[in-house]
Amino acid sequence: MQAHCKGEKEIAHVTKLLARIMRRNLETGNELVKLGAEIELVNDYLDIERFRYGDKIHYNINYQDDDVADYMVLPLLIQPVVENAIVHGLESKQGEGSVNIEIYKDGGLLKIIVQDDGVGMSEGELNKVLSALNEIDDMPGYRIGLRNVHQRIKLFYGENYGLKIYSEVGKGTRVEILLPGSEVVLC
């Protein structure tokens, strides 16, 4: 409120976005949420990152049609993957970088693609990340967000779903979040 009263509109706006994200994270249980709400959360997060980094970071969110926004998914599936793209892909990149999010149905799958044009990973680094996705034991500080998302998807939707990750040094990283293409019926 002080920032707003002092005419610091940008700081007031970012504080409001941060408060919305925190409120959403605190209110989120295990109930399914609309994918549109997840997209809004990611958009708020990326707006905060744009404030932090200015024109260094660009982003784009595309989805196939409005029906996709009504699809019910586990909460907090996309934001941790996007955060990973910023922290590990774009923060240390020289110059500008971008994160593109594309959501569409492909046959029997709902695909959520998070792609950055950041620093990327070597084959060895990528193999460590892929191995860590299925580890049960906590490896302190090592891709906990990705592992959490991957394991939650597998537990809820089944072994055919989860994360696929592709990366190349100097070209960036692509994370595919694979979910069932039709609504999950809960008993």
GULUMKE-492411 format. One line per field, with one value per atom (N, C-alpha, C, O): residue number from 1; atom name; x, y, z. Coordinates in nm, 2 decimals, padded with zeros to 4 digits. Layout:
BEGIN
marmi	[NUM;...]
loro	[CA;...]
u	[X;...]
v	[Y;...]
w	[Z;...]
END
This chain:
BEGIN
marmi	[1;1;1;1;2;2;2;2;3;3;3;3;4;4;4;4;5;5;5;5;6;6;6;6;7;7;7;7;8;8;8;8;9;9;9;9;10;10;10;10;11;11;11;11;12;12;12;12;13;13;13;13;14;14;14;14;15;15;15;15;16;16;16;16;17;17;17;17;18;18;18;18;19;19;19;19;20;20;20;20;21;21;21;21;22;22;22;22;23;23;23;23;24;24;24;24;25;25;25;25;26;26;26;26;27;27;27;27;28;28;28;28;29;29;29;29;30;30;30;30;31;31;31;31;32;32;32;32;33;33;33;33;34;34;34;34;35;35;35;35;36;36;36;36;37;37;37;37;38;38;38;38;39;39;39;39;40;40;40;40;41;41;41;41;42;42;42;42;43;43;43;43;44;44;44;44;45;45;45;45;46;46;46;46;47;47;47;47;48;48;48;48;49;49;49;49;50;50;50;50;51;51;51;51;52;52;52;52;53;53;53;53;54;54;54;54;55;55;55;55;56;56;56;56;57;57;57;57;58;58;58;58;59;59;59;59;60;60;60;60;61;61;61;61;62;62;62;62;63;63;63;63;64;64;64;64;65;65;65;65;66;66;66;66;67;67;67;67;68;68;68;68;69;69;69;69;70;70;70;70;71;71;71;71;72;72;72;72;73;73;73;73;74;74;74;74;75;75;75;75;76;76;76;76;77;77;77;77;78;78;78;78;79;79;79;79;80;80;80;80;81;81;81;81;82;82;82;82;83;83;83;83;84;84;84;84;85;85;85;85;86;86;86;86;87;87;87;87;88;88;88;88;89;89;89;89;90;90;90;90;91;91;91;91;92;92;92;92;93;93;93;93;94;94;94;94;95;95;95;95;96;96;96;96;97;97;97;97;98;98;98;98;99;99;99;99;100;100;100;100;101;101;101;101;102;102;102;102;103;103;103;103;104;104;104;104;105;105;105;105;106;106;106;106;107;107;107;107;108;108;108;108;109;109;109;109;110;110;110;110;111;111;111;111;112;112;112;112;113;113;113;113;114;114;114;114;115;115;115;115;116;116;116;116;117;117;117;117;118;118;118;118;119;119;119;119;120;120;120;120;121;121;121;121;122;122;122;122;123;123;123;123;124;124;124;124;125;125;125;125;126;126;126;126;127;127;127;127;128;128;128;128;129;129;129;129;130;130;130;130;131;131;131;131;132;132;132;132;133;133;133;133;134;134;134;134;135;135;135;135;136;136;136;136;137;137;137;137;138;138;138;138;139;139;139;139;140;140;140;140;141;141;141;141;142;142;142;142;143;143;143;143;144;144;144;144;145;145;145;145;146;146;146;146;147;147;147;147;148;148;148;148;149;149;149;149;150;150;150;150;151;151;151;151;152;152;152;152;153;153;153;153;154;154;154;154;155;155;155;155;156;156;156;156;157;157;157;157;158;158;158;158;159;159;159;159;160;160;160;160;161;161;161;161;162;162;162;162;163;163;163;163;164;164;164;164;165;165;165;165;166;166;166;166;167;167;167;167;168;168;168;168;169;169;169;169;170;170;170;170;171;171;171;171;172;172;172;172;173;173;173;173;174;174;174;174;175;175;175;175;176;176;176;176;177;177;177;177;178;178;178;178;179;179;179;179;180;180;180;180;181;181;181;181;182;182;182;182;183;183;183;183;184;184;184;184;185;185;185;185;186;186;186;186;187;187;187;187]
loro	[N;CA;C;O;N;CA;C;O;N;CA;C;O;N;CA;C;O;N;CA;C;O;N;CA;C;O;N;CA;C;O;N;CA;C;O;N;CA;C;O;N;CA;C;O;N;CA;C;O;N;CA;C;O;N;CA;C;O;N;CA;C;O;N;CA;C;O;N;CA;C;O;N;CA;C;O;N;CA;C;O;N;CA;C;O;N;CA;C;O;N;CA;C;O;N;CA;C;O;N;CA;C;O;N;CA;C;O;N;CA;C;O;N;CA;C;O;N;CA;C;O;N;CA;C;O;N;CA;C;O;N;CA;C;O;N;CA;C;O;N;CA;C;O;N;CA;C;O;N;CA;C;O;N;CA;C;O;N;CA;C;O;N;CA;C;O;N;CA;C;O;N;CA;C;O;N;CA;C;O;N;CA;C;O;N;CA;C;O;N;CA;C;O;N;CA;C;O;N;CA;C;O;N;CA;C;O;N;CA;C;O;N;CA;C;O;N;CA;C;O;N;CA;C;O;N;CA;C;O;N;CA;C;O;N;CA;C;O;N;CA;C;O;N;CA;C;O;N;CA;C;O;N;CA;C;O;N;CA;C;O;N;CA;C;O;N;CA;C;O;N;CA;C;O;N;CA;C;O;N;CA;C;O;N;CA;C;O;N;CA;C;O;N;CA;C;O;N;CA;C;O;N;CA;C;O;N;CA;C;O;N;CA;C;O;N;CA;C;O;N;CA;C;O;N;CA;C;O;N;CA;C;O;N;CA;C;O;N;CA;C;O;N;CA;C;O;N;CA;C;O;N;CA;C;O;N;CA;C;O;N;CA;C;O;N;CA;C;O;N;CA;C;O;N;CA;C;O;N;CA;C;O;N;CA;C;O;N;CA;C;O;N;CA;C;O;N;CA;C;O;N;CA;C;O;N;CA;C;O;N;CA;C;O;N;CA;C;O;N;CA;C;O;N;CA;C;O;N;CA;C;O;N;CA;C;O;N;CA;C;O;N;CA;C;O;N;CA;C;O;N;CA;C;O;N;CA;C;O;N;CA;C;O;N;CA;C;O;N;CA;C;O;N;CA;C;O;N;CA;C;O;N;CA;C;O;N;CA;C;O;N;CA;C;O;N;CA;C;O;N;CA;C;O;N;CA;C;O;N;CA;C;O;N;CA;C;O;N;CA;C;O;N;CA;C;O;N;CA;C;O;N;CA;C;O;N;CA;C;O;N;CA;C;O;N;CA;C;O;N;CA;C;O;N;CA;C;O;N;CA;C;O;N;CA;C;O;N;CA;C;O;N;CA;C;O;N;CA;C;O;N;CA;C;O;N;CA;C;O;N;CA;C;O;N;CA;C;O;N;CA;C;O;N;CA;C;O;N;CA;C;O;N;CA;C;O;N;CA;C;O;N;CA;C;O;N;CA;C;O;N;CA;C;O;N;CA;C;O;N;CA;C;O;N;CA;C;O;N;CA;C;O;N;CA;C;O;N;CA;C;O;N;CA;C;O;N;CA;C;O;N;CA;C;O;N;CA;C;O;N;CA;C;O;N;CA;C;O;N;CA;C;O;N;CA;C;O;N;CA;C;O;N;CA;C;O;N;CA;C;O;N;CA;C;O;N;CA;C;O;N;CA;C;O;N;CA;C;O;N;CA;C;O;N;CA;C;O;N;CA;C;O;N;CA;C;O;N;CA;C;O;N;CA;C;O;N;CA;C;O;N;CA;C;O;N;CA;C;O;N;CA;C;O;N;CA;C;O;N;CA;C;O;N;CA;C;O;N;CA;C;O;N;CA;C;O;N;CA;C;O;N;CA;C;O;N;CA;C;O;N;CA;C;O;N;CA;C;O;N;CA;C;O;N;CA;C;O;N;CA;C;O;N;CA;C;O;N;CA;C;O]
u	[00.08;00.00;00.09;00.05;00.20;00.29;00.34;00.35;00.38;00.43;00.33;00.36;00.20;00.09;00.07;00.06;00.08;00.06;00.17;00.15;00.29;00.40;00.42;00.52;00.32;00.32;00.41;00.44;00.45;00.54;00.44;00.43;00.38;00.28;00.33;00.26;00.45;00.51;00.54;00.51;00.59;00.62;00.49;00.48;00.39;00.26;00.20;00.15;00.21;00.16;00.23;00.17;00.36;00.44;00.41;00.40;00.40;00.36;00.23;00.21;00.13;00.00;00.01;-00.05;00.09;00.11;00.17;00.13;00.27;00.34;00.24;00.24;00.16;00.05;-00.04;-00.08;-00.08;-00.17;-00.11;-00.18;00.02;00.09;00.10;00.07;00.14;00.15;00.02;00.01;-00.09;-00.22;-00.26;-00.31;-00.24;-00.27;-00.20;-00.25;-00.07;00.01;-00.03;-00.03;-00.07;-00.12;-00.26;-00.28;-00.34;-00.48;-00.48;-00.58;-00.38;-00.38;-00.37;-00.27;-00.46;-00.45;-00.42;-00.34;-00.48;-00.46;-00.58;-00.58;-00.67;-00.79;-00.74;-00.65;-00.81;-00.78;-00.82;-00.92;-00.75;-00.78;-00.79;-00.74;-00.86;-00.87;-00.73;-00.65;-00.70;-00.57;-00.56;-00.45;-00.67;-00.67;-00.62;-00.55;-00.65;-00.60;-00.45;-00.38;-00.40;-00.26;-00.19;-00.08;-00.25;-00.19;-00.19;-00.09;-00.29;-00.29;-00.17;-00.10;-00.15;-00.05;00.09;00.17;00.11;00.24;00.25;00.36;00.15;00.16;00.20;00.28;00.14;00.17;00.32;00.40;00.37;00.51;00.60;00.70;00.57;00.65;00.65;00.75;00.54;00.54;00.63;00.70;00.64;00.73;00.88;00.96;00.90;01.04;01.07;01.19;00.98;01.00;01.04;01.12;00.97;01.00;01.15;01.22;01.19;01.32;01.43;01.53;01.41;01.51;01.49;01.58;01.38;01.35;01.34;01.28;01.40;01.39;01.48;01.48;01.55;01.63;01.55;01.59;01.43;01.34;01.21;01.14;01.18;01.06;00.98;01.04;00.85;00.78;00.65;00.60;00.60;00.48;00.41;00.47;00.28;00.19;00.09;00.01;00.08;-00.02;-00.09;-00.03;-00.22;-00.29;-00.39;-00.44;-00.41;-00.49;-00.63;-00.66;-00.70;-00.84;-00.89;-00.82;-01.00;-01.06;-01.09;-01.09;-01.12;-01.16;-01.04;-01.06;-00.92;-00.80;-00.79;-00.75;-00.83;-00.83;-00.93;-00.90;-01.03;-01.13;-01.08;-01.15;-00.98;-00.93;-00.89;-00.82;-00.92;-00.88;-00.75;-00.74;-00.66;-00.52;-00.48;-00.55;-00.38;-00.32;-00.27;-00.22;-00.27;-00.22;-00.07;00.00;-00.02;00.13;00.21;00.31;00.17;00.24;00.33;00.44;00.29;00.36;00.46;00.58;00.42;00.51;00.64;00.74;00.66;00.79;00.88;01.00;00.82;00.90;00.94;01.06;00.86;00.89;01.00;01.09;00.98;01.08;01.22;01.32;01.22;01.35;01.41;01.53;01.32;01.37;01.44;01.55;01.38;01.44;01.57;01.67;01.57;01.68;01.80;01.91;01.77;01.88;01.91;02.02;01.81;01.83;01.87;01.96;01.80;01.81;01.89;01.96;01.90;01.97;02.11;02.16;02.18;02.33;02.35;02.47;02.25;02.27;02.31;02.25;02.40;02.44;02.33;02.29;02.28;02.18;02.04;02.02;01.95;01.81;01.78;01.86;01.67;01.63;01.48;01.41;01.42;01.28;01.23;01.31;01.11;01.04;00.91;00.84;00.89;00.77;00.69;00.75;00.56;00.48;00.37;00.30;00.36;00.25;00.18;00.23;00.04;-00.05;-00.14;-00.21;-00.14;-00.23;-00.26;-00.19;-00.37;-00.40;-00.34;-00.34;-00.28;-00.21;-00.25;-00.19;-00.34;-00.39;-00.45;-00.54;-00.40;-00.45;-00.38;-00.40;-00.30;-00.23;-00.26;-00.30;-00.25;-00.25;-00.10;-00.04;-00.04;00.10;00.11;00.05;00.19;00.23;00.38;00.46;00.42;00.56;00.62;00.56;00.72;00.79;00.93;01.01;00.96;01.09;01.16;01.10;01.29;01.37;01.48;01.52;01.54;01.65;01.78;01.86;01.78;01.89;02.02;02.05;02.09;02.23;02.23;02.32;02.12;02.11;02.19;02.26;02.19;02.27;02.35;02.31;02.46;02.54;02.46;02.37;02.50;02.44;02.45;02.36;02.57;02.59;02.50;02.44;02.49;02.40;02.25;02.18;02.21;02.08;02.05;01.94;02.14;02.13;02.11;02.03;02.18;02.17;02.03;01.97;01.98;01.85;01.74;01.65;01.75;01.66;01.66;01.56;01.78;01.79;01.72;01.66;01.74;01.69;01.54;01.48;01.47;01.33;01.26;01.16;01.32;01.26;01.32;01.28;01.41;01.47;01.37;01.29;01.36;01.27;01.34;01.27;01.46;01.54;01.56;01.58;01.54;01.57;01.72;01.80;01.75;01.89;01.89;01.85;01.93;01.91;01.96;02.07;01.86;01.89;01.91;01.95;01.87;01.90;01.76;01.71;01.72;01.60;01.48;01.40;01.46;01.35;01.21;01.12;01.20;01.08;01.04;00.92;01.13;01.10;01.07;00.97;01.14;01.12;00.98;00.90;00.94;00.81;00.70;00.60;00.71;00.61;00.60;00.49;00.71;00.71;00.65;00.57;00.69;00.63;00.49;00.41;00.44;00.30;00.22;00.11;00.27;00.19;00.18;00.08;00.29;00.30;00.20;00.13;00.21;00.12;-00.03;-00.11;-00.06;-00.20;-00.26;-00.36;-00.18;-00.23;-00.18;-00.25;-00.07;-00.02;00.12;00.17;00.18;00.32;00.34;00.45;00.23;00.25;00.26;00.28;00.25;00.26;00.37;00.43;00.40;00.51;00.59;00.53;00.72;00.80;00.89;00.95;00.91;01.02;01.11;01.05;01.24;01.33;01.43;01.49;01.45;01.55;01.63;01.57;01.76;01.84;01.97;02.02;02.02;02.14;02.22;02.16;02.34;02.43;02.42;02.43;02.39;02.39;02.26;02.24;02.17;02.04;01.92;01.81;01.93;01.82;01.77;01.83;01.65;01.59;01.44;01.38;01.39;01.25;01.20;01.25;01.10;01.03;00.89;00.82;00.86;00.72;00.65;00.70;00.54;00.46;00.35;00.26;00.34;00.25;00.14;00.17;00.01;-00.10;-00.20;-00.19;-00.30;-00.40;-00.48;-00.51;-00.51;-00.58;-00.73;-00.80;-00.78;-00.93;-00.93;-00.84;-01.05;-01.06;-01.05;-01.09;-00.99;-00.97;-01.10;-01.14;-01.16;-01.28;-01.23;-01.17;-01.26;-01.22;-01.33;-01.45;-01.30;-01.40;-01.44;-01.52]
v	[-00.12;00.00;00.12;00.22;00.12;00.23;00.26;00.38;00.16;00.18;00.24;00.33;00.20;00.26;00.40;00.49;00.43;00.57;00.66;00.78;00.61;00.69;00.69;00.74;00.64;00.64;00.53;00.54;00.44;00.33;00.22;00.11;00.25;00.16;00.02;-00.08;00.01;-00.11;-00.20;-00.32;-00.14;-00.22;-00.27;-00.38;-00.18;-00.22;-00.33;-00.43;-00.33;-00.44;-00.57;-00.67;-00.57;-00.69;-00.75;-00.87;-00.66;-00.71;-00.78;-00.88;-00.72;-00.78;-00.92;-01.01;-00.93;-01.06;-01.16;-01.28;-01.12;-01.21;-01.26;-01.37;-01.17;-01.20;-01.30;-01.40;-01.29;-01.38;-01.52;-01.62;-01.52;-01.65;-01.72;-01.84;-01.64;-01.70;-01.75;-01.86;-01.67;-01.71;-01.84;-01.93;-01.85;-01.97;-02.09;-02.20;-02.07;-02.18;-02.23;-02.35;-02.14;-02.17;-02.24;-02.33;-02.20;-02.25;-02.39;-02.46;-02.42;-02.53;-02.66;-02.68;-02.75;-02.88;-02.98;-02.96;-03.10;-03.20;-03.21;-03.29;-03.11;-03.12;-03.07;-02.98;-03.12;-03.08;-02.93;-02.89;-02.86;-02.72;-02.71;-02.79;-02.60;-02.58;-02.54;-02.47;-02.59;-02.56;-02.41;-02.35;-02.34;-02.20;-02.13;-02.03;-02.18;-02.12;-02.14;-02.05;-02.26;-02.28;-02.19;-02.14;-02.16;-02.07;-01.93;-01.86;-01.89;-01.75;-01.75;-01.64;-01.85;-01.86;-01.84;-01.77;-01.91;-01.91;-01.77;-01.71;-01.71;-01.57;-01.47;-01.39;-01.49;-01.40;-01.42;-01.32;-01.54;-01.57;-01.51;-01.45;-01.53;-01.47;-01.32;-01.26;-01.26;-01.11;-01.06;-00.96;-01.14;-01.10;-01.11;-01.03;-01.22;-01.24;-01.13;-01.09;-01.09;-00.98;-00.85;-00.77;-00.83;-00.72;-00.73;-00.63;-00.85;-00.87;-00.85;-00.78;-00.91;-00.91;-00.81;-00.80;-00.74;-00.65;-00.72;-00.82;-00.65;-00.71;-00.83;-00.88;-00.87;-00.99;-01.12;-01.21;-01.12;-01.24;-01.20;-01.10;-01.29;-01.28;-01.41;-01.51;-01.40;-01.53;-01.52;-01.42;-01.64;-01.66;-01.78;-01.88;-01.77;-01.88;-01.90;-01.81;-02.02;-02.05;-02.18;-02.27;-02.18;-02.30;-02.32;-02.22;-02.44;-02.48;-02.42;-02.36;-02.43;-02.38;-02.36;-02.40;-02.29;-02.26;-02.39;-02.38;-02.50;-02.62;-02.66;-02.72;-02.64;-02.68;-02.61;-02.67;-02.48;-02.40;-02.46;-02.44;-02.53;-02.59;-02.73;-02.79;-02.78;-02.92;-02.92;-02.82;-03.02;-03.03;-03.10;-03.21;-03.04;-03.10;-03.09;-03.02;-03.16;-03.14;-03.00;-02.95;-02.94;-02.81;-02.80;-02.90;-02.69;-02.66;-02.76;-02.81;-02.78;-02.87;-02.78;-02.83;-02.67;-02.59;-02.49;-02.48;-02.42;-02.31;-02.36;-02.30;-02.48;-02.53;-02.55;-02.53;-02.60;-02.63;-02.49;-02.48;-02.40;-02.26;-02.20;-02.14;-02.21;-02.16;-02.22;-02.15;-02.35;-02.42;-02.36;-02.35;-02.34;-02.28;-02.15;-02.12;-02.06;-01.93;-01.95;-01.89;-02.02;-02.03;-02.10;-02.05;-02.22;-02.30;-02.27;-02.30;-02.21;-02.19;-02.05;-02.03;-01.95;-01.81;-01.72;-01.63;-01.75;-01.66;-01.64;-01.53;-01.74;-01.73;-01.71;-01.71;-01.70;-01.68;-01.54;-01.44;-01.52;-01.38;-01.33;-01.40;-01.21;-01.15;-01.19;-01.24;-01.17;-01.20;-01.35;-01.42;-01.39;-01.53;-01.53;-01.44;-01.65;-01.66;-01.80;-01.90;-01.80;-01.92;-01.92;-01.83;-02.03;-02.05;-02.17;-02.27;-02.15;-02.25;-02.28;-02.19;-02.40;-02.44;-02.56;-02.65;-02.55;-02.65;-02.70;-02.61;-02.83;-02.88;-03.03;-03.10;-03.07;-03.22;-03.28;-03.23;-03.40;-03.47;-03.62;-03.69;-03.66;-03.80;-03.82;-03.75;-03.91;-03.94;-03.87;-03.90;-03.77;-03.69;-03.54;-03.48;-03.49;-03.34;-03.31;-03.36;-03.23;-03.19;-03.05;-02.96;-03.03;-02.89;-02.88;-02.95;-02.80;-02.79;-02.66;-02.55;-02.67;-02.55;-02.56;-02.65;-02.46;-02.46;-02.32;-02.22;-02.33;-02.21;-02.21;-02.32;-02.10;-02.09;-02.05;-01.97;-02.11;-02.08;-02.16;-02.20;-02.17;-02.23;-02.38;-02.43;-02.45;-02.59;-02.67;-02.62;-02.81;-02.90;-02.99;-03.02;-03.04;-03.14;-03.27;-03.29;-03.37;-03.50;-03.56;-03.63;-03.54;-03.59;-03.53;-03.60;-03.40;-03.32;-03.37;-03.39;-03.38;-03.42;-03.56;-03.59;-03.65;-03.79;-03.79;-03.87;-03.70;-03.69;-03.64;-03.70;-03.54;-03.49;-03.60;-03.62;-03.67;-03.78;-03.89;-03.94;-03.92;-04.02;-03.98;-04.05;-03.85;-03.80;-03.79;-03.79;-03.79;-03.78;-03.90;-03.88;-04.01;-04.13;-04.17;-04.28;-04.09;-04.12;-04.10;-04.00;-04.19;-04.17;-04.09;-04.00;-04.11;-04.04;-03.89;-03.87;-03.80;-03.66;-03.64;-03.69;-03.58;-03.53;-03.38;-03.31;-03.34;-03.20;-03.10;-03.11;-03.01;-02.90;-02.95;-02.87;-03.07;-03.11;-03.14;-03.25;-03.04;-03.05;-03.11;-03.19;-03.07;-03.11;-03.08;-03.16;-02.96;-02.92;-03.01;-03.06;-03.05;-03.13;-03.27;-03.33;-03.33;-03.46;-03.46;-03.56;-03.36;-03.35;-03.36;-03.43;-03.28;-03.27;-03.41;-03.46;-03.46;-03.59;-03.70;-03.78;-03.71;-03.82;-03.80;-03.90;-03.68;-03.65;-03.69;-03.75;-03.66;-03.70;-03.85;-03.91;-03.92;-04.07;-04.13;-04.23;-04.08;-04.14;-04.12;-04.20;-04.00;-03.97;-04.02;-04.08;-04.00;-04.04;-04.18;-04.24;-04.23;-04.36;-04.35;-04.24;-04.46;-04.47;-04.42;-04.39;-04.41;-04.36;-04.21;-04.16;-04.14;-04.00;-03.94;-04.02;-03.82;-03.76;-03.66;-03.59;-03.64;-03.54;-03.61;-03.72;-03.55;-03.58;-03.46;-03.35;-03.47;-03.36;-03.38;-03.48;-03.27;-03.27;-03.14;-03.04;-03.15;-03.03;-03.04;-03.15;-02.92;-02.92;-02.79;-02.68;-02.81;-02.69;-02.58;-02.60;-02.46;-02.34;-02.32;-02.22;-02.42;-02.41;-02.41;-02.37;-02.46;-02.46;-02.59;-02.69;-02.59;-02.71;-02.71;-02.61;-02.83;-02.85;-02.96;-03.07;-02.92;-03.01;-03.03;-02.94;-03.16;-03.20;-03.26;-03.35;-03.19;-03.25;-03.33;-03.27;-03.46;-03.54;-03.59;-03.65;-03.56;-03.59;-03.67;-03.66;-03.74;-03.80;-03.69;-03.59;-03.72;-03.63;-03.62;-03.53;-03.70;-03.69;-03.68;-03.71;-03.63;-03.60;-03.73;-03.84;-03.72;-03.83;-03.84;-03.74;-03.96;-03.98;-04.03;-04.14;-03.96;-04.00;-04.09;-04.05;-04.19;-04.28;-04.22;-04.27]
w	[00.00;00.00;00.00;-00.06;00.07;00.08;-00.06;-00.10;-00.14;-00.27;-00.36;-00.44;-00.34;-00.42;-00.39;-00.48;-00.26;-00.22;-00.26;-00.29;-00.28;-00.32;-00.47;-00.53;-00.54;-00.69;-00.75;-00.87;-00.67;-00.72;-00.78;-00.72;-00.89;-00.94;-00.98;-00.96;-01.03;-01.08;-00.95;-00.96;-00.85;-00.73;-00.66;-00.62;-00.66;-00.60;-00.68;-00.63;-00.82;-00.90;-00.88;-00.86;-00.87;-00.85;-00.71;-00.70;-00.61;-00.48;-00.48;-00.41;-00.55;-00.56;-00.63;-00.59;-00.74;-00.80;-00.71;-00.70;-00.63;-00.54;-00.43;-00.39;-00.38;-00.28;-00.34;-00.27;-00.47;-00.53;-00.54;-00.51;-00.58;-00.59;-00.45;-00.44;-00.35;-00.22;-00.17;-00.11;-00.19;-00.14;-00.21;-00.15;-00.34;-00.42;-00.37;-00.35;-00.34;-00.29;-00.15;-00.13;-00.07;00.06;00.06;00.14;-00.03;-00.04;-00.12;-00.10;-00.19;-00.28;-00.20;-00.12;-00.22;-00.16;-00.26;-00.35;-00.26;-00.36;-00.46;-00.55;-00.45;-00.54;-00.67;-00.69;-00.78;-00.91;-00.93;-00.87;-01.02;-01.05;-01.20;-01.27;-01.24;-01.39;-01.44;-01.38;-01.56;-01.62;-01.65;-01.64;-01.67;-01.69;-01.56;-01.58;-01.44;-01.32;-01.31;-01.26;-01.35;-01.36;-01.45;-01.42;-01.56;-01.66;-01.60;-01.62;-01.53;-01.47;-01.36;-01.36;-01.29;-01.19;-01.26;-01.21;-01.36;-01.44;-01.50;-01.50;-01.55;-01.60;-01.50;-01.52;-01.38;-01.27;-01.23;-01.21;-01.22;-01.19;-01.29;-01.26;-01.42;-01.53;-01.53;-01.56;-01.49;-01.48;-01.37;-01.39;-01.26;-01.15;-01.20;-01.18;-01.28;-01.33;-01.43;-01.44;-01.51;-01.60;-01.53;-01.57;-01.41;-01.33;-01.28;-01.28;-01.24;-01.18;-01.29;-01.27;-01.41;-01.51;-01.62;-01.71;-01.63;-01.73;-01.87;-01.88;-01.97;-02.10;-02.13;-02.24;-02.03;-02.05;-02.07;-02.14;-02.01;-02.02;-02.10;-02.07;-02.20;-02.27;-02.25;-02.23;-02.27;-02.26;-02.34;-02.38;-02.37;-02.45;-02.41;-02.39;-02.39;-02.35;-02.46;-02.48;-02.52;-02.62;-02.58;-02.54;-02.60;-02.59;-02.70;-02.75;-02.73;-02.85;-02.86;-02.96;-02.76;-02.76;-02.61;-02.52;-02.60;-02.47;-02.39;-02.27;-02.46;-02.39;-02.30;-02.19;-02.35;-02.27;-02.14;-02.04;-02.13;-02.01;-01.91;-01.79;-01.95;-01.85;-01.81;-01.72;-01.86;-01.83;-01.68;-01.64;-01.60;-01.46;-01.45;-01.50;-01.37;-01.35;-01.21;-01.13;-01.17;-01.04;-01.03;-01.13;-00.91;-00.89;-00.90;-00.87;-00.94;-00.93;-01.02;-00.97;-01.14;-01.23;-01.32;-01.36;-01.36;-01.46;-01.40;-01.45;-01.30;-01.24;-01.20;-01.23;-01.13;-01.09;-01.21;-01.21;-01.32;-01.44;-01.51;-01.56;-01.51;-01.56;-01.47;-01.53;-01.34;-01.25;-01.28;-01.28;-01.30;-01.33;-01.46;-01.47;-01.56;-01.69;-01.67;-01.73;-01.58;-01.55;-01.47;-01.51;-01.36;-01.27;-01.33;-01.33;-01.40;-01.45;-01.60;-01.65;-01.67;-01.81;-01.85;-01.93;-01.79;-01.84;-01.75;-01.80;-01.62;-01.53;-01.57;-01.57;-01.60;-01.63;-01.78;-01.82;-01.86;-02.01;-02.03;-01.97;-02.12;-02.16;-02.25;-02.35;-02.23;-02.32;-02.29;-02.18;-02.38;-02.36;-02.38;-02.44;-02.32;-02.33;-02.32;-02.29;-02.36;-02.36;-02.31;-02.32;-02.26;-02.22;-02.30;-02.30;-02.37;-02.44;-02.38;-02.36;-02.36;-02.31;-02.41;-02.45;-02.45;-02.54;-02.48;-02.43;-02.49;-02.44;-02.55;-02.61;-02.57;-02.67;-02.65;-02.58;-02.71;-02.71;-02.83;-02.94;-02.81;-02.91;-02.90;-02.82;-02.98;-02.97;-02.83;-02.79;-02.76;-02.62;-02.51;-02.39;-02.55;-02.45;-02.44;-02.54;-02.33;-02.31;-02.29;-02.19;-02.38;-02.37;-02.33;-02.38;-02.22;-02.18;-02.20;-02.13;-02.30;-02.33;-02.28;-02.30;-02.20;-02.15;-02.21;-02.18;-02.29;-02.37;-02.35;-02.36;-02.31;-02.30;-02.40;-02.45;-02.42;-02.51;-02.43;-02.48;-02.31;-02.22;-02.25;-02.36;-02.14;-02.15;-02.18;-02.23;-02.15;-02.18;-02.09;-02.00;-02.11;-02.03;-02.12;-02.23;-02.07;-02.14;-02.13;-02.05;-02.21;-02.20;-02.06;-02.01;-02.00;-01.86;-01.76;-01.68;-01.77;-01.68;-01.70;-01.60;-01.82;-01.86;-01.80;-01.75;-01.82;-01.76;-01.61;-01.56;-01.54;-01.40;-01.36;-01.27;-01.43;-01.41;-01.43;-01.35;-01.55;-01.58;-01.47;-01.44;-01.43;-01.32;-01.19;-01.12;-01.16;-01.03;-01.03;-00.93;-01.15;-01.16;-01.09;-01.03;-01.10;-01.04;-00.91;-00.85;-00.85;-00.72;-00.61;-00.61;-00.52;-00.40;-00.30;-00.24;-00.27;-00.17;-00.21;-00.33;-00.11;-00.14;-00.16;-00.09;-00.27;-00.30;-00.28;-00.37;-00.16;-00.13;-00.24;-00.29;-00.27;-00.37;-00.51;-00.59;-00.54;-00.68;-00.75;-00.74;-00.83;-00.91;-00.84;-00.89;-00.71;-00.63;-00.70;-00.69;-00.76;-00.82;-00.93;-00.94;-01.02;-01.13;-01.08;-01.13;-00.99;-00.94;-00.87;-00.89;-00.80;-00.73;-00.83;-00.82;-00.94;-01.04;-01.11;-01.13;-01.15;-01.22;-01.13;-01.18;-01.01;-00.92;-00.89;-00.88;-00.87;-00.85;-00.97;-00.95;-01.09;-01.21;-01.22;-01.24;-01.20;-01.21;-01.10;-01.13;-00.98;-00.87;-00.90;-00.88;-00.96;-00.98;-01.11;-01.11;-01.22;-01.35;-01.40;-01.48;-01.35;-01.39;-01.45;-01.48;-01.47;-01.52;-01.66;-01.70;-01.74;-01.88;-01.89;-02.00;-01.78;-01.78;-01.70;-01.62;-01.71;-01.64;-01.72;-01.81;-01.69;-01.76;-01.86;-01.83;-01.97;-02.07;-02.08;-02.09;-02.08;-02.08;-02.19;-02.21;-02.27;-02.38;-02.36;-02.33;-02.38;-02.37;-02.45;-02.48;-02.49;-02.56;-02.52;-02.51;-02.49;-02.44;-02.54;-02.66;-02.49;-02.57;-02.65;-02.72;-02.65;-02.72;-02.64;-02.68;-02.51;-02.42;-02.38;-02.42;-02.32;-02.26;-02.29;-02.29;-02.32;-02.35;-02.25;-02.24;-02.17;-02.08;-02.13;-02.15;-02.15;-02.19;-02.06;-02.01;-02.03;-01.92;-01.99;-02.06;-01.97;-02.04;-01.94;-01.84;-01.98;-01.90;-01.99;-02.11;-01.93;-02.02;-02.09;-02.04;-02.22;-02.30;-02.28;-02.33;-02.19;-02.15;-02.00;-01.93;-01.96;-01.81;-01.73;-01.78;-01.62;-01.53;-01.44;-01.38;-01.44;-01.35;-01.22;-01.21;-01.11;-00.98;-00.92;-00.93;-00.85;-00.78;-00.65;-00.58]
END
